Amino acid sequence: MSLISAHNSPMISIPRKTTEEVDWTTPIRNAIAHSYGEDPDNYAQECANLQRCRQDAVKGAGSDMTAKDLLHKYFGQLELLELRFSEIRVNFPWRDAFTNKLITQTSIAYEKASIIFQIAATHSAIAASQNRSDPEGLKRAFYYFRTTAGMLTYINDNFLHAPSLDLSREVIKFLVGIILAQATEVFLEKCTDEKKSNALVAKIAAQTAFMYTSLSEEVKEFMGKGIFDRNWVTVIQTKAKYFTSVSQYYRGLADSAAGKHGDALVRFTVAETAAKEANRTASSFASLFVTQMSPNLPPDAGPALQELTKAHLAVVTDKKNEAQRENDLIYNAVLPTPETLPQIEKAVVATPITIQEVYASPDVQKVIGQDMFVRLIPLSVHESASVYSEEKAKLVRGEVEKADNAEVEVKSALDALGIKEGLARYKAIAEGGVGGEAELPAEVRRWKEDIALMEEREGVEGIMSELVRMKDTVRRELEGISRDLDAESRECEAMRVKYDHLWTQAPSAALTKTLRQDLKSHLSALEAAAQSDQQVVRLWESVRGEIQLLLSPEVEDVFRASTANGGAGSENLLDLDVGSEAKDEEERIKIGQFVDEIEERLGRLNKISHERGQVLKDLKDKVQQDDVSHLLLLNRRNTGVESTLFAGELEKFRPYQQRLAATVHHEQLTLQELTQLWRGLREMAGRGAGAKKWEERERRKKDTVRRFSRARDVYMEVRDGLAKGLQFYTELTELTGSLKRNAESFISERSAEREALASQAEMERRLAIPKSTPAPTSGGKPPIPPPPPKPSTGLESSFASMNLRGANGAMSPPPPPQAPPQRQWTSPPPPSSHYASPPPSQPAHSSPFPPPPPPPPGAQSSVPYLPSPPTQPSSQPSYQPSAPPPDPYASLGLFGSTNTPSPPPARPPPPSQQYPSYTPPPQQQQPGYGQPPQQSPYAPPPPSQPQYGGYQSRPPASSPFPPPPPPVNYGSQQYGASPPPPPPPGSQPPPQQQQQQQYYYGGGGYAPQGSQQYQYPQGQGYGR
């Protein structure tokens, strides 16, 4: 049993300070309103939490672990509060721990120093109350004594000019000495329990004795001031003597073991002397000790100290007597004087634990919890946090760039070597065959999917059927238009034959020239498109089987058959060397080994890449979660520490950077090994039968791929041609429909006009039959002219006054039925094109004859009356009757003969019978008889156009012979006639010169050109 194994040595604890209530809420609200500009009501809960935290820490707790945690939490919140409200002023009343004097200060520093003193007092009480007979209790006592010393040291280092005595530098220094001496004492107890060497125990005991001896000298200075308890002085003095005896005793044991029996006997004697003094002081202290007078000492401090010294004195005395006898009987060693003995070395074993270490522990941080005013962040902290975030982002960007470069380098190296593509070849060679490939090549599979998708949406067969339907529809409509125009022309000419010269409707040929040109263009384009259709059909028929095979599941069988070992029986007999089979087998084994090693290296590269990606992800997560606002807030008052702080914080990411750099290094090494292996494999397997078989297999595979590639290209060409064909036929259908509407409108107008003219001609014929119409001859010869006129008589003059034709002998027939309204002929596409072109303007030709009177209102044409137009050029198609003979009955003036008047020989030729442009007038009421004709809202035709439907200029009444029927000149009005001359300035151009649309149905697609011609390049289908 050791000397101090009972662990009943009494320990001194520091007294606690006391305080009064403090109002935190009002000053904090004011600071929030003035310094942060926020509503204090938003932080009412935080103020209440802080108020309750202080009350729990300084009023409701004792000296146990709970009190320690409450004090730690309050001090932590005080630290954070001071960083936000350094200028706050609150009245903090605290009483001195030794004099009980009340001292009030407004500084947060005073509150912090007082709380630290409270923490130190609580830690010392916890250490003094531990059961040191238990190893765990011994450790806790040693730890809390050291933390107490650290707290007190922090007060001396950071708080100057203490307002109270308990916080003064001298008192704090003395308290630190007591606490560290007791911590050393606890460590000594631990060493004796663990049976450490006598020399080590002697050193620790010497240090303990030295510290207590120093304290016994220092305590004399405070004796007169009445600061400390007098029992503290007695305990310190007793322990100083006691540990002096202990150090000498253990050093004597060490000397005795070393054979220094004389030194050992002297040290035992000195230890006995010190033990007697300690026992005497402890006996006196035990008799006078009162528990109530010393609350910071254990209740059994007196008896415990007396028992400790008494037991030690007995052990030392026994050992000294034993050594004396042995020396007298055996050793007879010379005994040196005590002053000449070597000094016992001292071992410092107890050092303070700083407050930073205490608050850095996770347990204390967990106790402190989150900052109560975490929502209040100063602007300077935000700015510093932004700078730190940029530093982190820069670090991450650098690492990501390095990783990307490494990935690109690996990929480029593998692509340059061609390992991934060529490894399958050597693997197949190593396995002894180049069998068929079940999988389709990626490009062929992509072609199959694309074509299947297109066929699912709209198949080629369906598009071709649609083309045929549209083509047939267009052809039927064009043929119908042609039939309708021919029928209309026949009807017009039949009426001309029927009514002879009375029929004034212009022939259809000139009027339908533009329509027939468009019809011919449409038919030509249709024929050219049909040829292109045949080319597309031939293209489709050439690849239909290949496309169907590509879309069927059998395409995999095609590739399997093409890449199978089809040439197994095609080798030359000279290549079959039976003796080389063993060599080939050995070569395949080596190739297999190379392949396995290359695959292992490739797998290693994949693992390295995966690991690098995972490390990058972890680094990004770590950076994202890293927040140094708290640290920046704690270091807010320290200027110029940001760079150091940032550098220290960025060191947290150093392990991730090192791991990333390691992946790049290993990747480079693996690439080097892979390159060497690949070169060796190519040198070994690049020649031999296996390589030849593989090359043959690849050749057949490429041929099959090219086969389907050609089929796919032709298929796309067919679809492209069909798409252009659909577009062409759609546009041609629209143009055909427009042409059909124009033709129907033209035919309708002409039919209505014929009906009106037929009625007029019938009426004129009825009026002309009794007098003027000669009897037809059986031989079909022209009628015999009448005899010459007789001399005029009075009776004739009387009849002449009844001339119905007026002064010039022209007769106004009864009004025929009103002609239907006529309109200018237009072709809708494009809106500016017109099928009927006005003739060019002609110079005015003076006529010696007066103009005919206007027609009656009932027979007035839809166009206004115009004077006689000038003479048309000879190239203009015209209807010109020959000069008729004079009319012998013209002087009667009773019945006007429309077929017998003849102009004098000097009369110029009449104007041409050019059909005017039709301008549809609005439906309006015709003026009554005798009223001037109402002006048409549409522009009148050019001067060269005669008034259609009116009467022509009549010859003078003095002609002696009736004219023969005027022959009709059809020569210039047939198909293919020369086009009219250019239009006059300001008039509308003829349809042949108007801008039309030209269609290129082929590779060029649809392109409008200057003429409405459908050009289809011969020999080149639109599918090309």
Beta strands, then each sheet from edge to edge (+ up, - down):
strand 1: 18-19
strand 2: 92-95
strand 3: 102-105
strand 4: 999-1000
strand 5: 1014-1015
sheet 1: 1+ 2- 3+
sheet 2: 4+ 5+
end
